[in-house]
Amino acid sequence: MIDSHPYLVGLIGTGVLPSLTPPMHMAEARALGLTYVYRPLDLPSLGIDPERIGDVLAWAERLGYDAVNVTHPCKQSVMAHLDRIDPVAAALGAVNTVLFTSAGRVGYNTDTTGFAAAFGEGLPDATTDRVVQLGAGGAGSAVADALLRLGTAHLTVVDLDAARAGALAADLGARHPSAVVDSAVPADLAAVLAGADGLVHCTPVGMAEHPGLPLDAALLRPDLWVADIVYRPLDTELLIAARERGCRTLSGGKMAVHQAVDAFALITGTRPDPDRMTAHFLDLVAAAGDTLAR
């Protein structure tokens, strides 16, 4: 039976036109018999400054959108324009899903649960005693929290903005007092990676519109696992370099699927099938000519 409510959803951010999230949501909706339209709203293509995220939310709400997903660079700035924020998202300081409800705009974060599920699937036996994370932005906050929930004993957050890295480390340390959380700048990478078990990359470097490597590939070594949350492309320059040096890797594809599973459930009230959504995702990847990095 076709659901009587037609869902209208958007993806707000920069560089979102190649995103596989909209077609992945719509494929799962079709499988569930839901009417569901999901469109990317790329701010640069629309000539809209990201600082106008509040205006974009207002426009989407007035145009009848049920919800929007929010990505770089608006996951933190969007919070000032919401009526209520889920406690997990509030603690993280970042929102990636906004529902337009009769009670107002409600923000959630499915990045943190999505990464935790992805890591458990892709690197189930990886040692996480000491982990280095590149990036202290909205996605970085969510991933760092997931790493600490997964048992990381010592997390070092590295960012070009030393103050931002320090602030995130202090916040994480306060919320996870049993772990050691500190911060560093890129110039310190050689020292902090020397004793690390793994590296997680949470910056836009490597995305289709931001190609390149986020660090000197010479710092990678075979006993270091490397996870990248960028998934478009799946085979980022970082993952290619890591595999060439014998590292175990985790692409951003698994996180993309699992955060989408949680977002879809929030938007529709219907829990999707994770295995089927993974199949949708792999079909889309194959159609796009990408290779899923395992």
N, C-alpha and C positions, 0 to 999 in steps of 0.2 A: 504493500500500500504506500502511495506517495504521501509524504508528510505534507500537511496543509500549510505549514509555515515555510516560506521561501527565505533562506538565509542569505544575507549580503555581508561579506567580510572583506577587509582590506589589509594590505601589508604596507606599513609606512616606514620609510627610511631612505638611505642613499645606496645606489647600486643594487636595487632589489629586482630590476627587470628580469635578470636571468634566474631568479629564485625558483626552486622546484616546490616550495611550500604550497603555493596556490593550487597547482594541478594535483599535488598529492592529497590535499584536503578534499578537492572536488571528486577525485576518483573514489575515495573512501565514502563520501556522501552518496555517490551513485550506487555503490555496493549496498548501502544501508537504506536506499530508497528515499533519500532526502534531496530536496531541491536546494542547491547551495552554489552561490557564485562568489568567487574569491579573486580579487584583482590586486596586483601590485600598484602602489601609489608612490612612485619614485620622485622624491622631492626635487632633485636637480632637473629632471626631465620636465617637471611641472613649473619650474622657475620659482620654487618656494624655498625660502631659507629655513633650515632645520629649527631655528629659534622660534619659528611660528607654529610649533607643534600644537600649541593650544588652539590656534585658529583652525588647524587641520582637523583636530578632534571635533570642534564645533561644527565644521562643515559636514564631516562624515555623519555626525549624529543627526543633523537637520536633514540630510539626504536619505536617511532611513537605514543606515548601516546597523547591523546587530552587534558587530564587534570589529576590532582591528588588532592585528599583531603589530608590534613596534620593534624595530631593530636599530642598528647603528645609524645615526649618533643620538638617538632620542630616548633610549631606555631609562635614563635618569631624569632628564629634563621633563619628560611626560608626567612625572609624579605630581608636580605642582598643579596639574590641571585635572586631577581626579577627585571624586567625592569620597571614595573609600578605597583603601588598599589592603589586600590580604596580608596578614601578619608576616608570612614568609617573605613576600616581596618587600614589605616595609623594612624588615630586618636587613635584607640584602641591599636596599637602596636602589632597586632597579625593577622595572616592569616591562614585560614583553607581550602581555595580553590585556586588552581593555574591553570590557563588556559594557554596552550601552543598555542600561536597565531602567525600569520605572523608578527606581530609587536613586538613579544617577550613574555616573561613570565609576566602574569598579576595576581596579588593577590587580593583576596576578603575575607571577613569574614561573614559567614552566621550563626555563633554561636549566635551573639547578637540578630539578628532578630528571630532566632529560639527559643531562651529562652523567649523573650518577648511574642511570640505567644503561647508558651507552658504554660506560667504563666497565661495568660489571659484565656486559656481553663481550666486549672487544678485547679487554685485557684482564680477564677474571682472576688470574694468579699473579698479577704484577705487584712488586714490592712498592709500597707507598710511604716508607718511613721518612724519606726526604724528597720533596718535590719542589721544583722551580716553576713558577708560572710567569709567563710574559703577558702583561696587560692587566691594568687595574680599572678598566671601565665597567660598564654595566654587565656585559657578559662575563668579564673576569670576576666580578663580585659573586655572581651565581655559581660559576665553576669552582672558585676557591672554597666557597661554603660546602659544595658537594664533596670536594677532595677531603676536607676536614671531617665531614660526616662519614666518609669512607675509611677513615682511620689514619690519614696522614699525620705524622707526629711533628714534622718540621716543614713548614711551608714558607718559601721565600717568594714574595711578590716583586716583580721587576717591571718598571715603567720608566719611560722617558721623563715623565713628570714625577719627580721624587716626592713631592708633597702628596700627590694623589696616591702613590704606592704606600707611603707611610700611613696615610689616613685609613686606607683599606686594611693594612696589616693590623693597625691598632683596633679597628672595629672587629675584625675577625678574631683577634686574640681575646678581646673582651667577651665575645660570644662563645668561644671555644677555649676555655682556660686550661684545659689539659694538654693543649698543643702549643708548640712554639711557632709563632708567626712573625716574620720580620720582612724588611723591604730592602731593595737595592735598585741601582740604576744600571743601564746596559753596560757601562764600563766595568761593572763588577761581575759580569756573566761568567768569565773564565773561572773565577774563584768559587762562585756559588754552585756552578754546575759540576765542579770537580768531585764533590762528594754526594751528588744527587742520584736518586734512583730513576727519576723521570722528569720530563719537561712537558708542560702544557702551554700551548700557544693560544692566546685570547685577544689578539689585535687584528685589525683589518688587513694587515699585510698578507698577501697571498690570494686575496679575493680577486675576482675577474677585473675589477677596476683599480686594484691596488697590488699589482704583481710584485714579486720579489721575495727575498729571504728576510726573516725578522732578526737573524743573528748570523754570525760567521759559521759556516758549515763545519769548519775545522774543530769547533767546540763539541760536536757530536761524537759519541763513541759507541761501540757495539753493545755495551751493557746498559745503555740508557734507553728507556722506552720514551716515545715521543707521541703526544696526542695533539691534534690540531682541531679546533672547533670550526674552522673555515670549511665549507662543504661545496662551494661553487667557485673554482673546480674542486672535486674531491681529491685529485692528485695535485696537491699544492707543491710548490718548489721545496718547502720545508720537508714534507713527507718523502718526496723523491730523494732528497739529499740524505735524509735519515736512513732510508732503506738501503741506499748505496753504501752506507757505513755500518750496516748490520743491525740497526736498531729495530726493535718491535714498534709498530706504529698503529695508531688509531685515527681514522679519518673523521671528519665532522659529520659524515652521513648518518651514523647511528644516533648522534645527539639530535640531528635534524628530525629524524623520525620520532624519537621518543618525546621531544618537546612538542611536536605536532600532535601526537596522541593525546597528551594532557590538554593542550589548547583546544582541540576539537571537542573533547568531552566537556570543557567549560562552556564553549560556545553553544553547543547543541543540547547538552544534558544527556547525550548518548555516548556511552563508552565505545570507541572504535576497536577494531581488531588490530593489535600491534603487528602481528605477522603479515596480515594483509596489507597494512600500510607500508611495511618494509618492502613487500613485493611491488606495490605501486611505485615506491621510490626507485627501486632497482630498474623497473621498466622505464621510468622517466630518464634515469641515468643512461641506460642503454640507448634510448632514442636520441639523447643529446650527444652521444658519442663519447661519454666519459668512461673512466674505469674506476670502479669502487676500490679504494685502498683499504685492505684488510688490516 
